[in-house]
């Protein structure tokens, strides 16, 4: 299971965040492997959502990887400050453990933003 340091994911600097074209909050793409996708979705959509909301998240969209059945991807609508507060919350590691995270969650690095 994840240790507290593994649960940090990656805090991106502001120049690595993907700004929404309409302004508003910023987006973060993250991936992790999970022991059971259904268990992950249940915790992610309940306890995880409550905790993310507390730290200013405006939602997330979750995808299952087409090549690795135990890998999920999430796009978070979140600003950097809220994300940093979430990953430093002492209750988060237990939620990640309950959700069945396997290994260390990783944030994707933005390479660019292009129109159309």
DRENPA-3360 file (N, C-alpha, C; in nm, 2 decimals, always signed):
BEGIN
1 = XXXXXXXX = +0.08/-0.12/+0.00/+0.00/+0.00/+0.00/+0.09/+0.13/+0.00 ~ +0.02/+0.24/-0.02/+0.10/+0.36/-0.03/+0.14/+0.41/+0.10 ~ +0.26/+0.46/+0.11/+0.31/+0.53/+0.23/+0.27/+0.68/+0.21 ~ +0.28/+0.75/+0.31/+0.25/+0.90/+0.30/+0.32/+0.96/+0.19 ~ +0.45/+0.94/+0.18/+0.53/+1.00/+0.07/+0.49/+0.96/-0.07 ~ +0.44/+0.83/-0.08/+0.39/+0.78/-0.21/+0.26/+0.85/-0.25 ~ +0.18/+0.89/-0.15/+0.05/+0.94/-0.17/+0.06/+1.09/-0.21 ~ +0.17/+1.15/-0.21/+0.18/+1.29/-0.25/+0.15/+1.32/-0.40;
9 = XXXXXXXX = +0.16/+1.22/-0.48/+0.15/+1.23/-0.62/+0.26/+1.33/-0.66 ~ +0.24/+1.42/-0.75/+0.34/+1.52/-0.79/+0.28/+1.65/-0.79 ~ +0.34/+1.74/-0.71/+0.29/+1.88/-0.71/+0.36/+1.96/-0.82 ~ +0.28/+2.00/-0.92/+0.34/+2.06/-1.03/+0.36/+2.21/-1.01 ~ +0.46/+2.27/-1.07/+0.48/+2.41/-1.06/+0.37/+2.47/-1.15 ~ +0.34/+2.60/-1.13/+0.24/+2.66/-1.21/+0.26/+2.66/-1.36 ~ +0.38/+2.66/-1.40/+0.41/+2.66/-1.55/+0.39/+2.52/-1.61 ~ +0.36/+2.42/-1.53/+0.34/+2.28/-1.58/+0.19/+2.25/-1.58;
17 = XXXXXXXX = +0.11/+2.34/-1.52/-0.04/+2.31/-1.51/-0.10/+2.35/-1.65 ~ -0.20/+2.29/-1.68/-0.27/+2.32/-1.81/-0.38/+2.42/-1.78 ~ -0.37/+2.54/-1.81/-0.48/+2.64/-1.79/-0.59/+2.62/-1.88 ~ -0.71/+2.62/-1.83/-0.83/+2.61/-1.92/-0.84/+2.73/-2.01 ~ -0.88/+2.71/-2.13/-0.89/+2.83/-2.23/-0.99/+2.93/-2.18 ~ -1.08/+2.89/-2.10/-1.18/+2.99/-2.05/-1.14/+3.06/-1.92 ~ -1.02/+3.03/-1.87/-0.98/+3.09/-1.74/-1.02/+2.98/-1.64 ~ -1.07/+3.03/-1.52/-1.11/+2.93/-1.42/-1.00/+2.86/-1.36;
25 = XXXXXXXX = -1.03/+2.74/-1.31/-0.93/+2.66/-1.24/-0.84/+2.59/-1.34 ~ -0.75/+2.52/-1.29/-0.65/+2.45/-1.38/-0.67/+2.30/-1.37 ~ -0.61/+2.24/-1.47/-0.63/+2.09/-1.48/-0.50/+2.02/-1.45 ~ -0.52/+1.90/-1.40/-0.41/+1.81/-1.37/-0.45/+1.67/-1.41 ~ -0.36/+1.60/-1.49/-0.38/+1.46/-1.53/-0.29/+1.37/-1.44 ~ -0.35/+1.27/-1.38/-0.27/+1.18/-1.29/-0.31/+1.04/-1.32 ~ -0.22/+0.95/-1.29/-0.25/+0.81/-1.31/-0.20/+0.73/-1.19 ~ -0.26/+0.61/-1.17/-0.22/+0.52/-1.07/-0.27/+0.38/-1.10;
33 = XXXXXXXX = -0.21/+0.28/-1.04/-0.25/+0.15/-1.05/-0.33/+0.12/-0.92 ~ -0.44/+0.03/-0.94/-0.52/+0.00/-0.83/-0.55/-0.15/-0.82 ~ -0.57/-0.20/-0.70/-0.59/-0.34/-0.68/-0.73/-0.39/-0.74 ~ -0.83/-0.30/-0.73/-0.96/-0.34/-0.78/-1.03/-0.21/-0.83 ~ -1.06/-0.20/-0.96/-1.11/-0.07/-1.01/-1.25/-0.04/-0.95 ~ -1.33/-0.13/-0.93/-1.46/-0.10/-0.87/-1.45/-0.04/-0.73 ~ -1.36/-0.10/-0.65/-1.34/-0.05/-0.51/-1.28/+0.09/-0.52 ~ -1.18/+0.11/-0.61/-1.12/+0.24/-0.63/-1.23/+0.35/-0.67;
41 = XXXXXXXX = -1.32/+0.32/-0.77/-1.42/+0.41/-0.81/-1.52/+0.44/-0.69 ~ -1.55/+0.34/-0.61/-1.64/+0.36/-0.50/-1.58/+0.46/-0.40 ~ -1.46/+0.44/-0.36/-1.39/+0.53/-0.26/-1.36/+0.67/-0.33 ~ -1.32/+0.67/-0.45/-1.28/+0.79/-0.52/-1.41/+0.88/-0.53 ~ -1.52/+0.82/-0.56/-1.65/+0.90/-0.58/-1.72/+0.93/-0.45 ~ -1.67/+0.88/-0.34/-1.74/+0.91/-0.21/-1.64/+0.98/-0.11 ~ -1.57/+0.90/-0.04/-1.47/+0.96/+0.06/-1.37/+1.05/-0.01 ~ -1.32/+1.00/-0.12/-1.22/+1.08/-0.19/-1.28/+1.21/-0.24;
49 = XXXXXXXX = -1.40/+1.21/-0.30/-1.46/+1.33/-0.35/-1.49/+1.43/-0.24 ~ -1.53/+1.38/-0.12/-1.56/+1.47/-0.01/-1.43/+1.54/+0.03 ~ -1.32/+1.47/+0.04/-1.19/+1.52/+0.08/-1.14/+1.62/-0.03 ~ -1.15/+1.58/-0.16/-1.11/+1.68/-0.26/-1.19/+1.80/-0.26 ~ -1.32/+1.79/-0.25/-1.41/+1.91/-0.24/-1.37/+2.00/-0.13 ~ -1.34/+1.95/-0.01/-1.29/+2.02/+0.10/-1.17/+2.11/+0.07 ~ -1.09/+2.06/-0.03/-0.97/+2.14/-0.07/-0.99/+2.21/-0.20 ~ -1.11/+2.23/-0.24/-1.14/+2.32/-0.36/-1.14/+2.25/-0.49;
57 = XXXXXXXX = -1.14/+2.12/-0.50/-1.16/+2.05/-0.63/-1.30/+2.08/-0.68 ~ -1.30/+2.10/-0.81/-1.43/+2.12/-0.88/-1.47/+2.00/-0.96 ~ -1.40/+1.89/-0.94/-1.45/+1.76/-1.00/-1.33/+1.69/-1.07 ~ -1.36/+1.57/-1.11/-1.26/+1.49/-1.18/-1.33/+1.40/-1.28 ~ -1.26/+1.36/-1.38/-1.31/+1.27/-1.48/-1.21/+1.15/-1.48 ~ -1.26/+1.03/-1.47/-1.18/+0.91/-1.45/-1.19/+0.82/-1.57 ~ -1.07/+0.77/-1.62/-1.07/+0.68/-1.73/-0.99/+0.55/-1.69 ~ -1.03/+0.44/-1.75/-0.95/+0.32/-1.73/-0.86/+0.30/-1.85;
65 = XXXXXXXX = -0.74/+0.27/-1.82/-0.64/+0.25/-1.93/-0.67/+0.14/-2.02 ~ -0.67/+0.15/-2.15/-0.71/+0.05/-2.24/-0.60/-0.06/-2.25 ~ -0.48/-0.04/-2.21/-0.37/-0.14/-2.22/-0.34/-0.21/-2.09 ~ -0.37/-0.14/-1.97/-0.35/-0.20/-1.84/-0.48/-0.19/-1.76 ~ -0.54/-0.31/-1.74/-0.67/-0.31/-1.68/-0.67/-0.26/-1.53 ~ -0.55/-0.26/-1.47/-0.54/-0.21/-1.33/-0.50/-0.07/-1.32 ~ -0.49/+0.00/-1.43/-0.44/+0.14/-1.43/-0.56/+0.23/-1.46 ~ -0.57/+0.34/-1.38/-0.68/+0.44/-1.40/-0.61/+0.58/-1.42;
73 = XXXXXXXX = -0.67/+0.67/-1.50/-0.63/+0.80/-1.52/-0.74/+0.90/-1.47 ~ -0.70/+1.01/-1.41/-0.80/+1.11/-1.37/-0.76/+1.25/-1.42 ~ -0.85/+1.32/-1.47/-0.83/+1.47/-1.50/-0.90/+1.54/-1.39 ~ -0.82/+1.62/-1.31/-0.88/+1.70/-1.20/-0.89/+1.84/-1.24 ~ -1.00/+1.90/-1.20/-1.03/+2.05/-1.22/-1.00/+2.11/-1.08 ~ -0.87/+2.16/-1.07/-0.82/+2.20/-0.94/-0.71/+2.30/-0.96 ~ -0.70/+2.39/-0.86/-0.59/+2.49/-0.87/-0.47/+2.43/-0.78 ~ -0.36/+2.49/-0.80/-0.23/+2.44/-0.74/-0.24/+2.44/-0.59;
81 = XXXXXXXX = -0.30/+2.55/-0.53/-0.30/+2.56/-0.39/-0.39/+2.46/-0.33 ~ -0.51/+2.43/-0.38/-0.60/+2.33/-0.34/-0.54/+2.19/-0.34 ~ -0.47/+2.17/-0.45/-0.40/+2.04/-0.47/-0.29/+2.02/-0.36 ~ -0.21/+2.12/-0.34/-0.11/+2.11/-0.24/-0.17/+2.08/-0.10 ~ -0.28/+2.15/-0.07/-0.34/+2.13/+0.06/-0.40/+1.99/+0.07 ~ -0.45/+1.94/-0.04/-0.51/+1.80/-0.04/-0.39/+1.70/-0.01 ~ -0.29/+1.71/-0.08/-0.18/+1.61/-0.07/-0.11/+1.61/+0.07 ~ -0.12/+1.73/+0.13/-0.06/+1.74/+0.27/-0.16/+1.71/+0.38;
89 = XXXXXXXX = -0.28/+1.68/+0.35/-0.38/+1.65/+0.45/-0.35/+1.51/+0.51 ~ -0.34/+1.51/+0.64/-0.30/+1.38/+0.71/-0.40/+1.27/+0.69 ~ -0.52/+1.30/+0.65/-0.62/+1.19/+0.63/-0.62/+1.13/+0.49 ~ -0.55/+1.19/+0.40/-0.55/+1.14/+0.26/-0.48/+1.00/+0.25 ~ -0.37/+0.97/+0.31/-0.31/+0.84/+0.29/-0.40/+0.73/+0.32 ~ -0.48/+0.74/+0.43/-0.58/+0.63/+0.46/-0.68/+0.62/+0.36 ~ -0.73/+0.73/+0.30/-0.83/+0.72/+0.19/-0.77/+0.65/+0.07 ~ -0.65/+0.69/+0.03/-0.58/+0.62/-0.08/-0.56/+0.47/-0.06;
97 = XXXXXXXX = -0.52/+0.44/+0.07/-0.51/+0.30/+0.10/-0.64/+0.22/+0.09 ~ -0.75/+0.28/+0.14/-0.88/+0.22/+0.13/-0.92/+0.20/-0.01 ~ -0.89/+0.30/-0.10/-0.92/+0.29/-0.24/-0.84/+0.19/-0.32 ~ -0.74/+0.13/-0.25/-0.66/+0.03/-0.32/-0.55/+0.07/-0.41 ~ -0.50/+0.19/-0.39/-0.38/+0.23/-0.47/-0.27/+0.13/-0.46 ~ -0.21/+0.10/-0.57/-0.09/+0.01/-0.57/+0.03/+0.09/-0.63 ~ +0.13/+0.10/-0.55/+0.24/+0.18/-0.60/+0.21/+0.33/-0.58 ~ +0.29/+0.41/-0.65/+0.29/+0.55/-0.63/+0.21/+0.62/-0.74;
105 = XXXXXXXX = +0.10/+0.70/-0.71/+0.03/+0.78/-0.81/+0.13/+0.88/-0.88 ~ +0.11/+0.90/-1.01/+0.20/+0.99/-1.08/+0.11/+1.09/-1.16 ~ +0.16/+1.22/-1.16/+0.10/+1.32/-1.24/+0.17/+1.32/-1.38 ~ +0.10/+1.34/-1.48/+0.16/+1.36/-1.61/+0.21/+1.50/-1.63 ~ +0.32/+1.51/-1.71/+0.39/+1.64/-1.73/+0.33/+1.70/-1.86 ~ +0.28/+1.82/-1.85/+0.23/+1.89/-1.97/+0.34/+1.92/-2.06 ~ +0.32/+1.88/-2.19/+0.42/+1.92/-2.29/+0.38/+2.04/-2.37 ~ +0.25/+2.07/-2.38/+0.20/+2.19/-2.45/+0.05/+2.19/-2.46;
113 = XXXX = +0.00/+2.30/-2.50/-0.14/+2.32/-2.52/-0.16/+2.38/-2.66 ~ -0.25/+2.32/-2.74/-0.26/+2.36/-2.88/-0.41/+2.38/-2.91 ~ -0.44/+2.48/-2.99/-0.58/+2.51/-3.04/-0.61/+2.40/-3.14 ~ -0.74/+2.36/-3.14/-0.80/+2.27/-3.23/-0.72/+2.14/-3.23;
% end
